[in-house]
Amino acid sequence: MGASSGVAGVGGAAANNAPAGAAGRGLAKSHYLAFGAAGALLQHVRTHLGLAMAPRALQELLESPHLTLELVSLIDTLPKNLDKVCSNLAVRPSGSAGAAAAASCKDPSVQLGRLVSSVILLRDVLRCLPAMADSMAWVDSPLLKAIRANLGQGELQQLLQETEAVLDDDAQASKTQFVNKVQLCFAVRAQVDSLLDISRATFTRLTEAIHELAAKYRASTGIAALKVQYSSSKGFFLVVPEQQQGRQHAAATSMHGKGYGGGGSAVAANAMQLPKTFLVLEKRGRNSTCVTTHELNALNSRLRDAAADCMMLTVQVLEQLVSKLLQHMPLLQRTLDNIALLDVLLSFFQAVAGSEGDFCQPVLTPAATHINLFVTALSQNKPAMSAMSAMSAGSEGDFCRPVLTPAGPLAITQGRHPLLAALREPGFEVQPNDTFVTPCATLHLLTGPNMSGKSTYLKQVALLVVMAQIGCYVPATFMSLSPYISLHTRIGTSDSIESNASSFMVEMADMARLMARAGPRSLVLIDELGRATSTADGVALSWAMAEYLLALGAHVLLATHFRQLEELAAIYPSCKLWRMQVELQGDDIHYTRSIAPAAAEADSACSHYGILLARTAGLPQHITERAMQVGPGAALRLAAW
């Protein structure tokens, strides 16, 4: 919830992307029912099937902990960067752009490494799907059935077979330069491409020839500790330890019967200590010297050509494989969306299973049943919230089942902020609050002192609505709602230096967008209006906007400090006034964080709570005392707005 207006579409125009009648055919087109965490949970909330899918799936996961734990373990085996499976395959330079990228790349193994890593990532994902589909063989909920059907499609297994037929089982990346080059050259199975097999045979033969040459040098020079190393810039080279150079120097001295004079240079001495065929590349401190030979350079040149041929042919083979995979990109994207959706449901399970009875489950009931039970309860002179709670069906232990209906009010009993409810710190208690918004009372004004919890309450309602509509349990005793098409928020205050807009201009621009997009099936949450301009202008604008939203029919929760707006509740029957309760203990304010109905002419004993709060913040006492003296007169002058 930022300072600007947040607009979250819940089942908006995106739901129309599915073919006509896809939702009505049920599981005949299962891939339209489970096509992603955002799609399946949000785009079908306006249908009976969409309303019930996620809650039923979560209920089955809660009732089958063995299934859930098995799915959690299988999800953990998946690669961590699933979001790159499709993008790495699809977003690659091609044609002239690809040739330019390859030419600009100093090390061709970098481009090939990315391609091999992309195919390996896809192969690892496809290998995990059969076990996940088999573990859900006996599920009953429509959503889990759809996920199982998508993950167990034969077309995915065919893609796995085609990938494994090309990619070697041992293909992987290595941090060692030459080992990584070998892995890339041998990433494709043998007998897939005859020219590639010939190039790899040449590459292998030259590599063996280099090691045989090094063994020959050890024998001819007597340097047993002569090592062969590789770098991308030098290729293969030889490393002579310092102690071996000393032995060579001693042997040369004994052979000639005399040593070198002490006045000779160190470079000349080192050159005389090494065989004449060794060409010094660099000196590594005092420990070793890197050398090469003309024969080794020739083998390196041939090896580089062979490696380039291997990589070029490997890229061609893998490009052909990727071209086939790209033809199935919609299937791969849908598969990843199903995995994401399953991961979301498992996250819901972990959140609810670890709770202490604070969550309730949404349950779908026919609209007529909901309205009839509600009217019957009210006819028996029961309070509105008691009437809604009486309709809760199927209570199981600490969990109750609220009603999620195609038409009806937003009713929350003992609702808690999800993040605050997750805090389990000693001595910390979350004050639950009720919410009841009906078509007959769409505008709810919320007043109260600073820090009394108005903003937290607005965010609480928004989070509970989103959680309920995606099928997750909610931290409340009871909850009922008719799914909203969109959620609009205006919370916080900030300016915009980039657009040269003051905080008031940003606020008005946000409200203009909000009012243009909101509709009768929208939930609108506004935290303060008109606070960045004069009081008279702020009250006038807030009043006009409240009347517009009231006529629009959207469900609106508006938190304000303007006492003049309280008169809206006395003028319009569809406007209700609520106040965050506080208790005065001398000059101290005790926040109860609870909401209670209020009236426009309510007692204003705490009308100067801002001054009291300023005193507790450390403002000098003579300042707050003077403010208390000026306060009543200022209030009278503002009353004539």
C-alpha positions in Angstrom: 0.0 0.0 0.0 2.0 3.0 -1.2 1.2 6.6 -1.2 -0.3 6.5 -4.7 -3.5 4.9 -5.6 -3.2 1.1 -5.9 -5.4 -0.5 -8.4 -5.4 -4.3 -8.3 -7.7 -6.0 -10.8 -9.3 -9.1 -9.4 -10.9 -11.0 -12.2 -11.0 -8.1 -14.6 -10.6 -8.0 -18.4 -7.8 -10.6 -18.3 -10.4 -13.2 -17.5 -11.8 -12.8 -21.0 -8.6 -14.1 -22.6 -9.8 -17.7 -22.2 -11.9 -19.1 -25.0 -15.6 -18.6 -24.7 -17.2 -21.2 -22.5 -13.9 -22.5 -21.2 -15.0 -22.0 -17.6 -18.4 -23.4 -18.1 -17.1 -26.7 -19.5 -15.5 -27.4 -16.2 -12.5 -29.7 -16.4 -12.9 -30.4 -20.1 -10.3 -27.8 -20.6 -8.4 -28.2 -17.3 -5.5 -26.1 -18.4 -7.8 -23.0 -18.3 -8.6 -23.8 -14.7 -5.0 -23.9 -13.4 -2.9 -21.6 -15.5 -1.0 -19.7 -12.8 -1.1 -18.3 -9.3 -2.5 -15.0 -10.6 -4.7 -16.5 -13.3 -6.5 -19.4 -11.7 -6.9 -17.6 -8.3 -8.0 -14.2 -9.5 -9.4 -14.4 -13.0 -12.2 -16.8 -12.3 -13.4 -15.4 -9.0 -16.7 -14.3 -10.5 -17.8 -17.9 -11.3 -19.0 -20.5 -8.8 -16.3 -22.8 -10.0 -13.6 -20.2 -9.5 -14.9 -19.2 -6.1 -14.6 -22.8 -4.8 -11.5 -24.1 -6.4 -8.7 -22.8 -4.1 -10.6 -23.3 -0.8 -11.4 -26.9 -1.7 -7.8 -27.5 -2.7 -6.5 -26.0 0.5 -9.0 -28.0 2.5 -7.9 -31.2 0.9 -4.2 -30.4 1.6 -5.1 -29.8 5.3 -6.9 -33.1 5.5 -4.1 -35.0 3.8 -0.8 -34.0 5.5 1.1 -36.9 4.0 0.2 -35.7 0.5 1.2 -32.2 1.4 4.5 -33.1 2.9 5.3 -35.2 -0.1 4.5 -32.3 -2.4 6.6 -29.9 -0.3 9.6 -32.3 -0.6 9.1 -32.6 -4.4 8.8 -28.8 -4.7 12.2 -28.5 -2.9 13.8 -30.7 -5.5 13.0 -28.2 -8.3 15.6 -25.8 -9.4 15.5 -22.5 -7.6 15.4 -20.3 -10.7 12.3 -21.6 -12.3 11.4 -18.1 -13.6 14.3 -18.3 -16.1 13.3 -21.6 -17.7 11.3 -20.1 -20.5 13.0 -16.7 -20.6 16.5 -18.2 -21.2 15.2 -20.3 -24.1 13.1 -17.6 -25.7 15.1 -14.4 -25.1 18.2 -15.1 -27.2 19.8 -13.2 -30.1 19.0 -14.7 -33.5 19.9 -13.9 -37.1 22.3 -11.0 -37.6 22.0 -10.0 -34.0 23.0 -13.5 -32.9 26.0 -13.4 -35.2 27.1 -10.0 -33.9 26.7 -11.2 -30.3 28.8 -14.3 -31.1 31.5 -12.2 -32.8 31.6 -9.7 -29.9 32.0 -12.5 -27.4 35.7 -13.0 -26.6 35.1 -16.5 -25.2 32.7 -18.6 -27.3 32.2 -20.9 -24.3 30.3 -18.2 -22.5 27.5 -18.2 -25.2 27.5 -22.0 -25.3 27.5 -22.2 -21.5 24.3 -20.1 -21.3 22.6 -22.3 -23.9 23.6 -25.6 -22.2 22.5 -24.2 -18.8 19.1 -23.3 -20.2 18.6 -26.8 -21.6 19.8 -28.4 -18.4 17.4 -26.3 -16.3 14.5 -27.4 -18.5 15.5 -31.0 -18.3 15.7 -30.9 -14.5 12.3 -29.4 -14.3 10.7 -32.0 -16.7 12.3 -34.8 -14.7 10.5 -33.7 -11.5 7.0 -33.5 -13.1 6.1 -37.3 -13.2 6.7 -37.7 -9.5 4.6 -34.7 -8.7 1.7 -35.9 -10.9 1.9 -39.4 -9.4 1.7 -38.1 -5.9 -1.6 -36.3 -6.7 -3.2 -39.4 -8.3 -6.0 -39.6 -5.7 -6.8 -35.9 -5.2 -10.5 -34.9 -5.3 -10.6 -31.1 -5.5 -11.0 -29.7 -9.1 -8.0 -27.4 -8.8 -5.6 -30.1 -7.7 -7.0 -32.4 -10.4 -6.4 -29.7 -13.0 -2.8 -29.2 -11.8 -2.2 -33.0 -11.8 -3.6 -33.2 -15.4 -1.3 -30.4 -16.6 1.8 -31.8 -14.9 1.2 -35.3 -16.2 0.6 -34.5 -19.8 2.2 -36.9 -22.3 3.5 -34.0 -24.3 5.8 -33.0 -21.5 7.3 -36.4 -21.3 7.8 -36.3 -25.0 9.8 -33.1 -24.6 11.8 -34.7 -21.9 12.6 -37.6 -24.1 13.7 -35.3 -26.9 15.9 -33.3 -24.6 17.5 -36.4 -23.0 18.1 -37.8 -26.5 20.3 -34.8 -27.3 21.7 -33.7 -23.9 24.3 -35.9 -22.2 23.4 -37.1 -18.7 26.7 -35.8 -17.3 26.3 -32.4 -18.9 27.0 -29.7 -16.3 29.0 -26.5 -15.7 32.3 -26.4 -13.9 34.3 -23.5 -12.4 37.6 -24.9 -13.7 38.2 -23.3 -17.1 39.4 -26.3 -19.1 37.0 -28.8 -17.4 34.2 -26.4 -18.2 35.3 -26.3 -21.9 35.4 -30.1 -22.0 32.0 -30.3 -20.4 30.6 -27.9 -23.0 32.2 -29.8 -25.9 30.7 -33.0 -24.7 27.3 -31.7 -23.6 25.7 -33.4 -26.5 25.4 -37.2 -26.6 27.6 -39.2 -29.0 26.2 -40.2 -32.4 23.8 -37.3 -32.5 26.0 -35.5 -35.0 28.8 -37.2 -36.9 30.8 -34.1 -37.6 30.7 -33.2 -33.9 31.9 -36.7 -33.0 34.9 -36.2 -35.4 35.7 -32.8 -33.9 35.5 -34.2 -30.3 37.8 -37.1 -31.3 40.3 -34.6 -32.6 39.9 -32.5 -29.4 40.5 -35.5 -27.2 43.5 -36.7 -29.3 45.2 -33.3 -29.1 44.6 -33.1 -25.3 46.2 -36.5 -24.8 49.1 -35.4 -27.1 49.8 -32.3 -24.8 49.9 -34.5 -21.7 52.2 -37.0 -23.5 54.5 -34.1 -24.4 54.6 -33.0 -20.8 55.5 -36.5 -19.7 58.3 -36.5 -22.4 59.7 -33.2 -21.0 59.7 -34.6 -17.4 61.8 -37.5 -18.6 64.2 -35.5 -20.7 64.8 -32.7 -18.3 64.6 -34.6 -15.0 62.0 -32.2 -13.6 59.6 -34.6 -12.0 57.4 -31.9 -10.6 56.7 -30.3 -14.0 53.0 -29.4 -14.1 50.6 -28.8 -16.9 48.1 -26.0 -16.4 45.5 -24.3 -18.6 44.2 -20.7 -18.9 41.8 -19.2 -21.5 44.4 -16.7 -22.6 47.6 -18.9 -22.7 46.1 -22.3 -23.4 48.2 -25.2 -22.0 51.5 -24.2 -20.4 54.1 -25.8 -18.1 54.9 -24.7 -14.6 58.4 -25.3 -13.2 58.7 -25.1 -9.4 61.6 -23.1 -8.0 63.2 -26.0 -6.2 63.4 -27.9 -9.5 65.2 -24.9 -11.0 67.7 -25.1 -8.2 68.3 -28.8 -8.9 68.8 -28.1 -12.6 71.2 -25.3 -11.7 73.2 -27.7 -9.4 73.3 -30.4 -12.1 74.5 -27.9 -14.6 77.3 -26.7 -12.2 78.4 -30.3 -11.5 78.5 -31.1 -15.2 80.7 -28.1 -16.1 82.8 -28.4 -12.9 82.1 -24.8 -11.9 79.2 -22.5 -10.9 78.0 -19.3 -12.2 79.6 -16.1 -11.0 77.8 -14.2 -8.3 77.8 -11.1 -10.3 75.4 -12.5 -13.0 71.9 -11.1 -13.3 69.0 -13.1 -11.9 67.2 -13.2 -15.2 70.3 -14.6 -16.9 70.7 -17.2 -14.1 67.1 -18.3 -14.4 67.4 -18.5 -18.2 70.5 -20.7 -17.8 68.8 -22.9 -15.2 65.9 -23.9 -17.6 66.3 -26.1 -20.7 66.9 -24.1 -23.9 63.7 -25.4 -25.4 61.6 -23.7 -22.6 60.3 -20.2 -23.4 59.5 -18.2 -20.2 56.0 -16.8 -20.2 56.0 -15.3 -16.7 57.5 -15.5 -13.3 55.1 -16.3 -10.5 56.8 -14.7 -7.5 59.6 -16.8 -6.1 57.9 -20.1 -6.3 57.5 -21.1 -9.9 58.0 -20.1 -13.5 55.5 -20.5 -16.4 57.1 -21.8 -19.6 56.1 -23.1 -23.0 57.7 -24.6 -26.1 57.3 -24.2 -29.8 55.9 -27.7 -30.0 53.4 -27.0 -27.2 52.3 -23.8 -28.9 51.6 -25.7 -32.1 49.4 -28.2 -30.2 47.6 -25.3 -28.5 46.8 -23.7 -31.8 45.4 -26.9 -33.2 43.5 -27.6 -29.9 41.9 -24.1 -30.0 40.7 -24.8 -33.6 39.3 -28.2 -32.5 37.5 -26.7 -29.5 36.0 -24.0 -31.6 34.7 -26.6 -34.1 33.2 -28.6 -31.2 31.5 -25.6 -29.7 30.2 -24.4 -33.1 28.7 -27.8 -33.9 27.4 -28.2 -30.3 25.6 -24.8 -30.6 24.0 -25.9 -33.9 22.7 -29.1 -32.4 21.3 -27.4 -29.3 19.8 -24.6 -31.4 17.9 -27.2 -33.3 16.6 -28.7 -30.0 15.7 -25.2 -28.6 13.8 -24.5 -31.9 11.6 -27.5 -31.2 11.1 -26.6 -27.6 10.0 -23.1 -28.5 7.1 -24.6 -30.5 5.8 -25.8 -27.1 6.4 -22.6 -25.2 2.7 -22.1 -24.2 2.8 -25.6 -22.7 6.0 -24.9 -20.8 4.7 -21.5 -19.5 1.4 -23.2 -18.4 3.4 -25.9 -16.7 5.5 -23.4 -14.7 2.3 -21.5 -13.8 0.8 -24.7 -12.4 4.0 -25.3 -10.3 3.7 -21.8 -9.0 0.1 -22.3 -8.2 0.8 -25.5 -6.3 3.6 -23.7 -4.5 1.1 -21.0 -3.4 -1.3 -23.5 -2.1 1.4 -25.3 -0.2 2.4 -21.9 1.3 -1.2 -21.4 2.4 -1.1 -24.8 4.0 2.1 -24.0 5.9 0.6 -20.7 7.1 -2.7 -22.2 8.3 -1.2 -25.4 9.7 1.2 -23.3 11.9 -1.6 -21.0 13.2 -3.4 -21.3 16.5 -7.0 -21.3 15.3 -7.0 -17.7 14.0 -7.9 -18.6 10.4 -11.2 -19.5 8.9 -11.9 -21.0 5.5 -14.1 -19.5 2.7 -16.9 -21.8 1.6 -19.2 -21.3 -1.4 -23.0 -21.4 -0.9 -25.8 -20.4 -3.3 -26.7 -16.7 -3.2 -30.3 -17.4 -2.5 -29.4 -19.6 0.6 -27.1 -16.8 1.9 -29.7 -14.1 1.5 -32.6 -16.2 3.0 -30.6 -17.2 6.0 -29.5 -13.6 6.5 -33.0 -12.2 6.3 -34.3 -14.9 8.6 -31.7 -14.2 11.2 -32.4 -10.4 11.1 -36.2 -11.1 11.4 -35.5 -12.7 14.7 -34.0 -9.4 16.0 -30.5 -10.7 15.9 -27.6 -8.3 15.3 -26.2 -8.1 11.8 -22.9 -9.7 12.7 -24.6 -12.4 14.8 -26.8 -13.1 11.9 -23.8 -13.6 9.6 -22.0 -15.7 12.2 -25.1 -17.9 12.5 -24.7 -18.8 8.9 -21.2 -20.2 9.4 -21.4 -23.9 8.3 -19.2 -26.9 8.9 -17.2 -25.7 11.9 -14.3 -28.1 12.4 -12.5 -27.6 15.7 -10.8 -24.2 15.7 -11.7 -23.5 12.1 -15.0 -22.1 11.0 -16.3 -21.7 7.4 -17.5 -18.3 6.4 -19.6 -17.7 3.4 -18.2 -16.6 0.0 -21.2 -15.6 -2.1 -21.8 -14.3 -5.6 -23.9 -11.5 -4.1 -23.9 -10.1 -0.5 -22.2 -7.9 2.0 -18.6 -7.7 3.2 -18.8 -9.1 6.7 -15.8 -9.8 8.9 -16.0 -10.9 12.5 -13.0 -10.6 14.8 -10.7 -9.9 11.8 -7.0 -9.4 12.4 -4.2 -8.0 10.4 -2.4 -11.0 8.8 1.1 -9.7 9.5 0.3 -8.7 13.1 -1.5 -12.0 13.6 1.7 -13.8 12.6 3.7 -12.1 15.4 4.1 -14.4 18.3 6.0 -12.2 20.6 5.3 -12.5 24.4 2.9 -9.8 25.6 1.9 -8.8 22.1 -1.8 -9.1 21.4 -3.7 -8.1 18.3 -7.1 -6.4 18.8 -9.7 -7.9 16.5 -12.3 -5.8 14.8 -15.4 -6.3 12.8 -16.3 -5.0 9.4 -19.8 -4.9 7.8 -20.3 -3.2 4.5 -23.6 -3.8 2.7 -25.3 -2.4 -0.5 -27.5 -0.4 1.9 -24.4 1.2 3.6 -21.6 1.6 1.2 -19.7 4.5 2.6 -18.0 4.1 6.0 -16.2 7.0 7.7 -13.6 6.1 10.2 -12.4 8.7 12.7 -10.2 8.6 15.7 -6.9 9.9 17.2 -3.5 9.7 15.5 -1.9 6.3 16.1 -5.2 4.7 17.0 -5.0 2.2 14.2 -7.0 3.6 11.3 -4.4 3.0 8.6 -3.7 -0.5 10.0 -7.4 -1.3 9.9 -7.8 -0.2 6.3 -4.8 -2.4 5.2 -6.2 -5.2 7.3 -9.5 -5.2 5.3 -7.6 -5.0 2.0 -5.4 -8.0 2.9 -8.3 -10.1 4.2 -10.3 -9.5 1.0 -7.3 -10.5 -1.2 -6.6 -13.6 0.9 -10.2 -14.7 0.8 -10.5 -14.2 -2.9 -7.4 -16.2 -3.7 -8.7 -19.1 -1.5 -6.5 -18.7 1.5 -7.8 -18.9 5.1 -8.1 -15.6 6.8 -7.3 -14.6 10.4 -10.9 -14.0 11.5 -13.7 -15.8 13.3 -16.0 -15.3 10.4 -15.8 -13.7 7.0 -18.3 -13.3 4.1 -18.0 -11.3 1.0 -19.1 -11.1 -2.6 -15.9 -11.0 -4.8 -14.8 -7.6 -5.8 -13.7 -6.8 -9.4 -11.1 -4.3 -8.3 -9.4 -3.0 -5.2 -8.4 0.7 -5.1 -6.4 2.3 -2.3 -5.2 5.8 -1.5 -2.9 5.5 1.6 0.0 7.8 2.6 1.3 11.2 1.5 4.3 12.1 -0.5 5.4 14.5 -3.2 7.0 13.8 -6.6 10.2 15.7 -7.4 10.4 14.0 -10.8 7.1 15.3 -12.0 7.3 18.6 -10.0 4.1 17.7 -8.1 3.4 18.6 -4.5 1.9 16.1 -2.1 -1.5 17.7 -2.7 -1.2 17.4 -6.5 -0.1 13.8 -6.2 -3.1 13.1 -3.9 -5.6 14.7 -6.3 -4.1 12.9 -9.3 -4.4 9.6 -7.5 -8.0 10.3 -6.6 -8.8 11.3 -10.2 -7.5 8.0 -11.4 -9.3 6.1 -8.6 -12.7 7.7 -9.3 -12.3 7.1 -13.1 -11.6 3.4 -12.6 -13.8 2.4 -9.6 -17.1 0.8 -10.1 -20.1 -0.6 -8.1 -18.1 -3.8 -7.5 -15.0 -2.1 -6.3 -13.5 -1.9 -2.8 -12.1 1.6 -2.2 -9.9 2.3 0.8 -8.8 5.9 1.4 -6.6 7.1 4.3 -7.0 10.9 4.7 -8.1 13.4 2.0 -7.3 17.0 1.6 -4.7 17.2 4.4 -2.1 19.0 2.2 -4.2 22.1 1.5 -6.2 24.6 3.5 -8.8 23.1 5.9 -11.7 24.6 4.0 -10.6 23.4 0.6 -9.7 20.0 2.1 -13.1 19.5 3.7 -14.9 20.7 0.5 -13.0 18.3 -1.8 -13.4 15.4 0.6 -17.1 16.0 0.9 -17.6 16.2 -2.9 -15.5 13.0 -3.5 -17.4 11.1 -0.7 -20.7 12.1 -2.3 -19.5 10.9 -5.7 -18.3 7.5 -4.4 -21.5 7.2 -2.4 -23.6 7.7 -5.6 -21.3 5.3 -7.5 -22.2 2.4 -5.1 -18.6 1.2 -4.5 -17.8 -0.1 -1.1 -15.7 2.7 0.5 -13.8 2.9 3.8 -12.6 6.5 4.4 -10.4 7.4 7.3 -10.5 11.1 8.2 -9.7 13.7 10.8 -12.2 16.2 9.4 -15.1 16.4 12.0 -17.2 18.2 9.3 -17.4 15.0 7.3 -19.2 13.3 10.1 -22.3 15.2 9.0 -22.5 13.0 5.9 -23.7 10.2 8.2 -26.6 12.4 9.3 -27.6 13.3 5.8 -27.1 10.1 3.8 -28.6 6.8 5.2 -26.0 4.9 3.2 -23.1 6.5 5.1 -22.1 5.1 8.5 -19.7 6.6 11.0 -17.2 4.7 13.1 -14.6 5.8 15.6 -11.4 4.2 16.9 -11.9 4.1 20.6 -9.4 5.6 23.1 -9.4 6.0 26.9 -8.2 9.1 28.6 -6.2 8.4 31.8 -5.5 11.9 33.0 -3.4 13.5 30.3 -2.4 10.2 28.8 -4.2 8.4 25.9 -4.7 4.7 26.1 -5.4 3.2 22.6 -7.8 0.3 22.6 -7.5 -0.3 18.8 -11.1 -1.2 18.7 -13.9 0.2 16.4 -17.3 1.3 17.6 -20.3 3.0 16.0 -20.3 6.8 16.4 -22.7 9.7 15.8 -22.0 13.1 14.2 -22.9 14.8 17.5 -20.8 12.5 19.7 -19.1 13.7 22.8 -15.9 15.5 21.9 -14.1 14.9 25.2 -11.1 13.7 23.2 -11.3 16.4 20.5 -7.8 17.6 21.3 -6.1 14.2 21.3 -3.6 15.6 18.8 -2.4 18.1 21.5 -2.2 15.3 24.1 -0.2 13.1 21.7 2.2 16.0 21.0 2.7 16.3 24.8 3.6 12.6 25.1 6.0 13.1 22.1 8.1 15.5 24.2 6.7 18.9 23.1 7.3 21.5 25.8 4.5 21.8 28.3 4.0 25.6 27.8 3.5 25.0 24.1 0.8 22.3 24.7 -0.9 24.4 27.4 -1.1 27.4 25.0 -2.5 25.1 22.3 -5.2 23.9 24.6 -6.2 27.6 25.2 -6.3 28.4 21.5 -8.0 25.2 20.5 -11.6 25.9 21.3 -11.6 29.3 19.5 -10.0 27.8 16.4 -12.6 25.0 16.4 -15.4 27.5 16.5 -13.9 29.5 13.6 -13.5 26.3 11.5 -17.1 25.3 12.3 -18.3 28.0 9.9 -16.7 26.5 6.9 
